Amino acid sequence: MRHPALSALTLLLVLVAPAAARPDVQTGAQPQPQEELPAGWYARIDTSMGRIVVQLLPGQAPQAVAQFVALAKGEVERTDPMTGEAIEGPNYDGTGVYLAKAGLRFEAGDPTSTGGGGPPLWVASSEGGGPVNFHTAGRLGLNLTPGRGASPYSFFITASAQPQFSGLYPCFGAVVQGRDVVLRITEVRTHRDDRPIEPVLINKVRIFTVGDPPDLAEPVSYQAKPRKFAPRPRPQAD
């Protein structure tokens, strides 16, 4: 028979255990304790296939990070490219992965699910050059439209080294948790144009900090000519 005092002590230890040491209820994986993460800015990307945590790199890509964070928080005035109506709230929540290259990368964030939506902000393509580049797997980058800059609406995360992207696309983040999730997303079944057959959703993107990192730059609009696009229906969960 177990002693009642021991049972009560066991229960108390479970209740007061640090939240950072508990398993992630969404992915079942043991998360890295937040206090072990270096000081800085982070994005927690919750997808329909699991959670990805990215350390953002404002030191080498100040505008890419500033605009990504502003869109994630819903601090950018914008219109729905599907309806033309004003949108409020976080930009990335509820959008879909619109391209998955097996073992290479996936692309997401654009509310039109095309990669061609017209964002209110652009980042110069020269941004993102630094010690953290696409020579290593698990990198967060902005998609580039030739001659127009990079769109913070549309981001990609690599599942393997893509050295050909270094110096061409702004690299503004490094995956610190969830590389297995990134790989699984890239390996979903797709149509011939690499669009997932079954929707993969970005449920939400939340920004958090560790320690006391420096303030981010103010988002600055990099002017670019708008272009026409044919929007796809926004993916819906079953």
Backbone as numpy.savetxt, mean C-alpha at the origin, in Angstrom:
# Nx Ny Nz CAx CAy CAz Cx Cy Cz
-6.54 -31.97 39.60 -7.39 -30.77 39.60 -6.50 -29.52 39.60
-6.84 -28.54 38.76 -6.07 -27.30 38.73 -6.45 -26.41 39.90
-5.45 -25.75 40.47 -5.69 -24.86 41.60 -6.37 -23.59 41.10
-7.46 -23.14 41.74 -8.18 -21.93 41.27 -7.28 -20.72 41.16
-6.33 -20.57 42.08 -5.44 -19.40 42.01 -4.57 -19.42 40.78
-4.11 -20.62 40.38 -3.28 -20.73 39.18 -4.09 -20.39 37.94
-5.36 -20.86 37.88 -6.20 -20.55 36.73 -6.42 -19.05 36.61
-6.66 -18.40 37.77 -6.88 -16.95 37.74 -5.63 -16.21 37.30
-4.46 -16.69 37.75 -3.20 -16.06 37.36 -2.96 -16.21 35.87
-3.25 -17.40 35.33 -3.08 -17.64 33.88 -3.95 -16.69 33.07
-5.22 -16.53 33.49 -6.13 -15.65 32.78 -5.64 -14.21 32.82
-5.13 -13.79 34.00 -4.63 -12.43 34.13 -3.46 -12.17 33.21
-2.54 -13.15 33.09 -1.38 -12.98 32.23 -1.79 -12.84 30.77
-2.81 -13.58 30.34 -3.30 -13.49 28.96 -3.89 -12.12 28.69
-4.67 -11.62 29.68 -5.36 -10.35 29.47 -4.41 -9.17 29.41
-3.32 -9.23 30.18 -2.41 -8.09 30.21 -1.27 -8.23 29.24
-1.19 -9.32 28.46 -0.11 -9.48 27.48 -0.16 -8.34 26.48
0.99 -7.80 26.08 1.01 -6.68 25.12 0.31 -7.05 23.82
-0.49 -6.12 23.31 -1.23 -6.39 22.07 -0.29 -6.69 20.92
0.89 -6.07 20.91 1.83 -6.26 19.80 2.36 -7.67 19.75
2.25 -8.42 20.84 2.78 -9.77 20.86 1.74 -10.81 20.52
0.49 -10.39 20.34 -0.58 -11.33 20.03 -0.61 -11.62 18.53
-1.09 -12.80 18.15 -1.16 -13.11 16.72 -2.10 -12.16 16.00
-1.83 -11.89 14.76 -2.67 -11.05 13.91 -3.95 -11.82 13.62
-5.10 -11.29 14.04 -6.35 -12.02 13.89 -6.77 -12.11 12.43
-6.23 -11.26 11.57 -6.63 -11.28 10.16 -5.83 -12.31 9.37
-4.54 -12.39 9.62 -3.69 -13.28 8.83 -3.28 -14.53 9.57
-3.45 -14.52 10.91 -3.01 -15.66 11.70 -1.53 -15.68 11.95
-0.81 -14.72 11.41 0.64 -14.67 11.56 1.02 -13.90 12.83
2.17 -14.23 13.38 2.67 -13.51 14.55 3.29 -12.20 14.07
2.69 -11.05 14.41 3.24 -9.78 13.91 4.52 -9.41 14.63
5.33 -8.61 13.95 6.52 -8.08 14.59 6.08 -7.02 15.60
6.54 -7.11 16.87 6.14 -6.09 17.85 6.46 -4.70 17.34
5.50 -3.78 17.53 5.67 -2.44 16.99 6.92 -1.77 17.55
7.27 -2.08 18.84 8.43 -1.43 19.41 9.73 -1.89 18.76
9.69 -2.99 18.00 10.90 -3.46 17.32 11.07 -2.83 15.95
10.05 -2.15 15.46 10.16 -1.47 14.17 10.99 -0.20 14.35
11.82 0.14 13.37 12.57 1.40 13.47 11.61 2.59 13.49
12.05 3.68 14.06 11.24 4.89 14.05 10.97 5.31 12.61
9.76 5.74 12.34 9.44 6.18 10.99 7.96 6.17 10.71
7.64 6.38 9.44 6.27 6.37 8.94 5.97 5.02 8.30
4.75 4.51 8.53 4.38 3.18 8.03 2.97 3.21 7.44
2.72 2.30 6.50 1.39 2.08 5.95 1.00 0.64 6.22
-0.16 0.46 6.82 -0.72 -0.88 7.02 -1.79 -1.10 5.95
-1.54 -2.01 5.04 -2.43 -2.26 3.90 -3.16 -3.57 4.15
-4.44 -3.48 4.47 -5.26 -4.66 4.70 -5.96 -5.04 3.40
-5.64 -6.21 2.88 -6.23 -6.69 1.64 -7.16 -7.86 1.94
-7.91 -8.27 0.95 -8.79 -9.43 1.10 -8.01 -10.73 1.20
-6.69 -10.68 1.03 -5.85 -11.86 1.15 -4.85 -11.77 2.30
-4.95 -10.72 3.12 -4.05 -10.60 4.26 -3.50 -9.19 4.40
-2.65 -9.03 5.38 -2.12 -7.71 5.74 -0.67 -7.54 5.29
-0.37 -6.33 4.81 0.98 -5.94 4.41 1.33 -4.67 5.16
2.51 -4.63 5.77 2.98 -3.43 6.44 4.23 -2.93 5.72
4.22 -1.65 5.37 5.29 -1.05 4.59 5.90 0.12 5.36
7.22 0.16 5.45 7.89 1.34 5.98 8.05 2.34 4.85
7.53 3.53 5.03 7.61 4.57 4.01 8.95 5.28 4.09
9.38 5.85 2.96 10.73 6.41 2.84 10.68 7.89 2.44
10.24 8.77 3.33 10.16 10.18 2.98 11.51 10.82 2.72
12.59 10.23 3.26 13.91 10.81 3.04 14.35 10.76 1.60
13.97 9.70 0.86 14.40 9.61 -0.53 13.26 9.88 -1.52
12.04 9.91 -1.05 10.91 10.19 -1.94 9.88 11.04 -1.19
10.21 12.29 -0.87 9.34 13.10 0.00 7.95 13.36 -0.57
7.86 13.64 -1.88 6.54 13.93 -2.44 5.71 12.65 -2.65
6.37 11.57 -3.02 5.64 10.30 -3.18 5.00 9.90 -1.87
5.76 9.99 -0.78 5.23 9.62 0.54 4.15 10.61 0.98
4.41 11.90 0.83 3.45 12.91 1.27 2.11 12.76 0.57
2.14 12.50 -0.73 0.90 12.39 -1.48 0.20 11.06 -1.22
0.97 9.98 -1.09 0.39 8.68 -0.74 -0.32 8.77 0.60
0.33 9.37 1.59 -0.26 9.50 2.92 -1.51 10.37 2.88
-1.45 11.49 2.14 -2.61 12.39 2.05 -3.80 11.67 1.41
-3.56 10.89 0.37 -4.64 10.14 -0.27 -5.17 9.05 0.66
-4.26 8.36 1.36 -4.69 7.29 2.26 -5.56 7.83 3.39
-5.25 9.06 3.84 -6.02 9.67 4.93 -7.26 10.41 4.43
-7.40 10.57 3.13 -8.55 11.29 2.60 -8.42 12.79 2.73
-7.18 13.30 2.70 -6.94 14.72 2.87 -6.83 15.47 1.54
-7.07 14.79 0.43 -6.95 15.40 -0.90 -8.34 15.56 -1.50
-8.68 16.77 -1.92 -9.95 16.98 -2.60 -9.88 16.35 -3.98
-10.87 15.57 -4.32 -10.85 14.86 -5.59 -12.27 14.51 -6.01
-12.41 14.09 -7.24 -13.71 13.66 -7.75 -13.64 12.21 -8.18
-14.76 11.54 -8.12 -14.83 10.15 -8.55 -14.71 10.12 -10.07
-13.66 9.48 -10.62 -13.49 9.47 -12.07 -14.58 8.67 -12.79
-15.35 7.89 -12.03 -16.44 7.12 -12.64 -17.71 7.96 -12.78
-17.95 8.87 -11.80 -19.20 9.63 -11.78 -19.00 11.13 -11.89
-17.78 11.63 -11.61 -17.52 13.06 -11.61 -17.96 13.75 -10.34
-18.47 13.00 -9.37 -18.93 13.58 -8.11 -17.78 13.69 -7.12
-17.90 14.65 -6.19 -16.88 14.84 -5.17 -16.82 13.62 -4.25
-15.59 13.27 -3.84 -15.37 12.12 -2.96 -14.76 12.60 -1.65
-15.21 12.02 -0.56 -14.60 12.27 0.73 -14.14 10.94 1.31
-13.18 11.02 2.22 -12.71 9.81 2.87 -11.46 9.24 2.22
-10.92 8.18 2.82 -9.68 7.57 2.31 -9.82 7.12 0.86
-8.78 7.40 0.07 -8.84 7.10 -1.36 -8.75 5.62 -1.68
-7.88 4.89 -0.98 -7.57 3.52 -1.39 -8.56 2.49 -0.88
-9.34 2.84 0.13 -10.23 1.86 0.75 -11.27 1.36 -0.25
-11.37 0.05 -0.37 -12.37 -0.55 -1.25 -11.98 -0.62 -2.71
-10.77 -0.16 -3.06 -10.33 -0.29 -4.46 -9.77 -1.70 -4.69
-9.46 -2.01 -5.92 -9.05 -3.37 -6.24 -7.66 -3.45 -6.86
-7.09 -4.65 -6.76 -5.87 -4.97 -7.50 -6.29 -5.17 -8.95
-5.72 -4.38 -9.84 -6.13 -4.46 -11.24 -5.10 -5.15 -12.12
-3.95 -5.51 -11.57 -2.94 -6.23 -12.34 -2.12 -7.09 -11.39
-1.90 -8.34 -11.76 -1.09 -9.27 -10.96 -0.18 -10.05 -11.89
1.11 -9.84 -11.75 2.12 -10.55 -12.53 2.75 -11.63 -11.65
2.56 -12.87 -12.03 2.94 -14.00 -11.19 4.39 -13.92 -10.75
4.58 -13.86 -9.42 5.92 -13.84 -8.85 6.66 -12.54 -9.03
6.03 -11.53 -9.64 6.73 -10.27 -9.94 6.18 -9.10 -9.13
4.90 -8.73 -9.34 4.35 -7.57 -8.66 2.83 -7.57 -8.82
2.19 -6.74 -8.00 0.79 -6.42 -8.24 0.62 -4.91 -8.20
-0.41 -4.43 -8.90 -0.70 -3.00 -8.98 -2.10 -2.74 -8.45
-2.27 -1.62 -7.74 -3.55 -1.33 -7.09 -3.64 0.16 -6.81
-4.75 0.57 -6.19 -4.91 1.94 -5.70 -5.76 2.84 -6.57
-5.79 2.61 -7.87 -6.54 3.47 -8.79 -8.03 3.13 -8.68
-8.89 4.09 -8.32 -10.31 3.79 -8.17 -11.00 3.39 -9.47
-10.37 3.65 -10.64 -10.95 3.18 -11.89 -10.54 1.75 -12.21
-9.60 1.20 -11.42 -9.07 -0.14 -11.65 -8.45 -0.30 -13.03
-7.87 0.79 -13.53 -7.22 0.74 -14.84 -5.75 1.13 -14.78
-5.37 1.86 -13.73 -4.04 2.45 -13.69 -3.98 3.75 -14.45
-5.11 4.18 -15.03 -5.13 5.39 -15.85 -6.04 6.46 -15.32
-6.50 6.33 -14.07 -7.36 7.35 -13.50 -6.64 8.68 -13.38
-7.38 9.77 -13.42 -6.76 11.09 -13.39 -6.64 11.63 -11.98
-5.50 11.49 -11.31 -5.34 11.99 -9.95 -5.14 13.50 -9.92
-5.40 14.12 -8.77 -5.17 15.56 -8.66 -3.70 15.88 -8.40
-2.90 14.89 -8.11 -1.49 15.09 -7.77 -0.61 14.18 -8.63
0.58 14.69 -8.90 1.56 13.89 -9.64 2.92 14.06 -8.98
3.77 13.07 -9.12 5.12 13.10 -8.57 6.10 13.05 -9.73
7.12 13.90 -9.71 8.13 13.86 -10.76 8.79 12.49 -10.79
8.99 11.98 -11.98 9.53 10.62 -12.12 10.95 10.50 -11.60
11.63 11.64 -11.39 13.01 11.59 -10.90 13.08 11.28 -9.41
11.93 11.32 -8.71 11.94 11.06 -7.27 12.17 9.58 -6.98
12.65 9.29 -5.79 12.77 7.91 -5.34 14.12 7.28 -5.55
15.08 8.03 -6.10 16.42 7.49 -6.23 17.12 7.52 -4.88
17.63 6.39 -4.44 18.26 6.33 -3.13 18.77 4.94 -2.84
19.19 4.70 -1.62 19.78 3.39 -1.28 18.77 2.26 -1.30
17.48 2.56 -1.09 16.44 1.52 -1.16 15.86 1.53 -2.56
16.03 0.44 -3.29 15.59 0.41 -4.68 14.97 -0.94 -5.00
14.66 -1.14 -6.26 13.95 -2.36 -6.68 14.88 -3.54 -6.93
16.13 -3.43 -6.54 17.03 -4.57 -6.64 16.71 -5.65 -5.62
15.81 -5.33 -4.67 15.39 -6.27 -3.64 13.88 -6.40 -3.67
13.37 -7.58 -3.33 11.93 -7.82 -3.30 11.27 -7.00 -2.21
9.95 -6.84 -2.33 9.19 -6.16 -1.30 9.35 -4.66 -1.31
9.21 -4.06 -2.48 9.35 -2.61 -2.60 8.03 -2.00 -3.07
7.73 -0.81 -2.53 6.53 -0.06 -2.88 6.91 1.05 -3.85
6.27 1.10 -5.01 6.59 2.10 -6.01 5.34 2.74 -6.58
5.54 3.86 -7.27 4.46 4.54 -7.97 4.53 4.21 -9.45
3.37 3.98 -10.05 3.34 3.75 -11.49 3.67 5.03 -12.25
4.33 4.86 -13.37 4.81 5.98 -14.16 4.09 6.04 -15.49
3.63 7.24 -15.84 3.08 7.47 -17.16 4.13 8.22 -17.97
4.66 7.64 -19.04 5.77 8.27 -19.76 5.47 9.72 -20.13
6.40 10.62 -19.80 6.27 12.01 -20.14 5.36 12.82 -19.24
4.76 12.16 -18.23 3.79 12.86 -17.41 4.09 12.78 -15.92
4.99 11.93 -15.50 5.26 11.77 -14.08 4.62 10.51 -13.54
4.63 10.39 -12.21 4.10 9.20 -11.55 2.84 9.56 -10.78
1.88 8.66 -10.78 0.59 8.91 -10.17 0.50 8.27 -8.79
0.25 9.05 -7.73 0.08 8.44 -6.41 -1.22 7.66 -6.28
-2.13 7.81 -7.24 -3.32 6.98 -7.24 -2.97 5.51 -7.43
-1.94 5.25 -8.21 -1.64 3.89 -8.65 -0.27 3.46 -8.14
-0.25 2.48 -7.24 1.01 1.99 -6.69 1.21 0.52 -7.01
2.43 0.05 -6.87 2.69 -1.37 -7.05 3.63 -1.85 -5.95
3.57 -3.15 -5.66 4.45 -3.77 -4.68 5.08 -4.99 -5.35
6.39 -5.08 -5.24 7.11 -6.16 -5.92 7.21 -7.39 -5.02
7.11 -8.57 -5.66 7.27 -9.84 -4.96 8.66 -10.42 -5.15
9.42 -9.85 -6.07 10.79 -10.31 -6.33 11.61 -9.11 -6.79
12.90 -9.29 -6.88 13.78 -8.21 -7.33 13.42 -7.81 -8.75
13.30 -6.50 -8.98 13.00 -5.94 -10.30 13.99 -4.81 -10.60
15.28 -5.15 -10.78 16.30 -4.11 -10.92 16.07 -3.17 -12.10
15.32 -3.63 -13.11 15.06 -2.77 -14.27 14.19 -1.57 -13.90
13.52 -1.62 -12.74 12.67 -0.50 -12.31 13.47 0.58 -11.59
14.63 0.23 -11.05 15.41 1.20 -10.27 15.83 2.37 -11.15
15.56 3.58 -10.68 15.89 4.77 -11.44 14.81 5.19 -12.42
13.81 4.32 -12.64 12.73 4.63 -13.57 11.43 4.95 -12.85
11.16 4.23 -11.75 9.94 4.41 -10.98 10.30 4.88 -9.57
9.54 5.82 -9.02 9.81 6.22 -7.64 9.63 5.06 -6.67
10.67 4.75 -5.91 10.60 3.74 -4.86 10.43 4.48 -3.54
9.30 4.26 -2.84 9.05 5.06 -1.65 8.64 4.23 -0.43
8.88 2.91 -0.48 8.55 2.09 0.68 9.15 0.71 0.59
9.32 0.08 1.76 9.87 -1.28 1.84 8.96 -2.12 2.74
8.55 -3.28 2.25 7.68 -4.17 3.01 8.44 -4.73 4.22
7.86 -4.59 5.40 8.47 -5.12 6.62 7.66 -6.29 7.20
6.41 -6.42 6.79 5.57 -7.55 7.18 4.65 -7.88 6.01
4.45 -9.18 5.76 3.47 -9.60 4.76 4.03 -9.86 3.38
5.32 -10.19 3.26 5.85 -10.51 1.93 5.16 -11.75 1.35
4.75 -12.66 2.22 4.03 -13.84 1.76 2.69 -13.46 1.16
2.06 -12.42 1.72 0.79 -11.94 1.17 1.01 -11.34 -0.21
2.07 -10.55 -0.35 2.39 -9.96 -1.65 2.54 -11.06 -2.70
3.30 -12.09 -2.38 3.53 -13.18 -3.33 2.23 -13.88 -3.69
1.38 -14.14 -2.71 0.11 -14.83 -2.99 -0.77 -14.00 -3.91
-0.78 -12.69 -3.70 -1.60 -11.83 -4.57 -1.11 -11.90 -6.01
0.21 -11.90 -6.20 0.74 -11.94 -7.58 0.41 -13.25 -8.27
0.12 -14.30 -7.49 -0.07 -15.63 -8.07 -1.53 -16.01 -8.28
-2.45 -15.07 -8.11 -3.85 -15.38 -8.35 -4.08 -15.62 -9.84
-5.14 -16.32 -10.17 -5.50 -16.56 -11.57 -5.95 -15.25 -12.20
-5.51 -15.01 -13.44 -5.79 -13.75 -14.11 -6.31 -13.97 -15.52
-6.89 -12.90 -16.07 -7.24 -12.87 -17.49 -5.96 -12.65 -18.29
-6.06 -12.61 -19.61 -4.88 -12.43 -20.45 -4.21 -11.09 -20.24
-4.97 -10.10 -19.78 -4.39 -8.79 -19.53 -3.87 -8.66 -18.09
-3.72 -9.78 -17.39 -3.18 -9.85 -16.03 -4.12 -9.29 -14.97
-5.37 -9.06 -15.32 -6.36 -8.62 -14.34 -6.89 -9.84 -13.59
-6.93 -9.81 -12.25 -7.40 -10.97 -11.50 -8.81 -11.39 -11.89
-9.02 -12.69 -12.03 -10.35 -13.22 -12.35 -11.28 -13.03 -11.16
-10.81 -13.38 -9.97 -11.56 -13.15 -8.74 -11.04 -11.86 -8.11
-11.93 -10.94 -7.71 -11.47 -9.65 -7.17 -10.55 -9.81 -5.96
-9.49 -9.04 -5.97 -8.61 -8.90 -4.81 -8.73 -7.45 -4.35
-9.23 -7.23 -3.15 -9.56 -5.89 -2.70 -8.52 -5.31 -1.74
-8.33 -4.01 -1.85 -7.62 -3.25 -0.83 -8.70 -2.78 0.15
-8.86 -3.51 1.23 -9.94 -3.17 2.17 -9.72 -1.80 2.80
-8.50 -1.54 3.24 -8.20 -0.23 3.81 -6.69 -0.05 3.89
-6.27 1.20 3.89 -4.86 1.58 4.09 -4.83 2.56 5.24
-4.06 2.24 6.28 -3.96 3.12 7.44 -2.50 3.48 7.68
-2.27 4.73 8.02 -0.93 5.26 8.25 -0.67 5.31 9.77
0.52 4.88 10.19 0.88 5.02 11.59 2.38 5.32 11.68
2.78 5.81 12.85 4.18 6.14 13.06 4.73 5.35 14.24
6.04 5.16 14.23 6.76 4.56 15.36 7.79 5.59 15.82
7.87 5.81 17.12 8.79 6.83 17.61 8.29 8.22 17.27
9.20 9.12 17.01 8.88 10.51 16.71 9.56 10.93 15.42
9.06 10.43 14.27 9.72 10.75 13.00 9.47 12.20 12.59
10.32 12.74 11.71 10.12 14.12 11.23 8.79 14.25 10.49
8.26 15.46 10.48 7.03 15.72 9.74 7.25 15.48 8.25
6.18 15.13 7.56 6.26 14.92 6.12 6.21 16.26 5.38
6.67 16.24 4.14 6.57 17.42 3.29 5.10 17.71 2.97
4.81 18.95 2.60 3.47 19.30 2.14 3.30 18.78 0.71
2.18 18.11 0.41 1.97 17.64 -0.96 1.93 18.81 -1.94
2.69 18.69 -3.01 2.76 19.74 -4.03 2.32 19.14 -5.36
1.46 19.84 -6.07 0.96 19.33 -7.34 2.03 19.48 -8.42
2.33 18.37 -9.07 3.20 18.37 -10.24 2.28 18.35 -11.45
2.26 19.43 -12.22 1.27 19.56 -13.29 1.47 18.51 -14.38
0.38 17.93 -14.81 0.41 16.96 -15.89 -0.90 17.06 -16.67
-0.83 16.85 -17.96 -2.03 16.93 -18.78 -2.92 15.72 -18.52
-4.22 15.95 -18.36 -5.12 14.81 -18.16 -5.23 13.99 -19.43
-5.58 12.73 -19.27 -5.78 11.89 -20.45 -7.08 11.13 -20.31
-7.62 10.73 -21.42 -8.87 9.97 -21.41 -8.56 8.51 -21.11
-9.52 7.86 -20.49 -9.35 6.44 -20.19 -10.72 5.79 -20.18
-10.71 4.48 -20.33 -11.95 3.71 -20.29 -12.00 2.97 -18.96
-12.78 3.47 -18.01 -12.79 2.84 -16.68 -13.42 1.45 -16.69
-12.87 0.58 -15.88 -13.48 -0.74 -15.66 -14.40 -0.66 -14.46
-15.37 -1.54 -14.38 -16.20 -1.57 -13.17 -15.34 -1.82 -11.94
-15.63 -1.10 -10.87 -14.88 -1.31 -9.63 -15.18 -2.72 -9.12
-14.15 -3.48 -8.73 -14.37 -4.85 -8.29 -15.17 -4.88 -7.02
-16.02 -5.90 -6.89 -16.86 -6.07 -5.71 -16.58 -7.44 -5.10
-16.59 -7.48 -3.78 -16.42 -8.76 -3.09 -17.68 -9.58 -3.25
-17.53 -10.89 -3.28 -18.71 -11.76 -3.38 -19.54 -11.68 -2.11
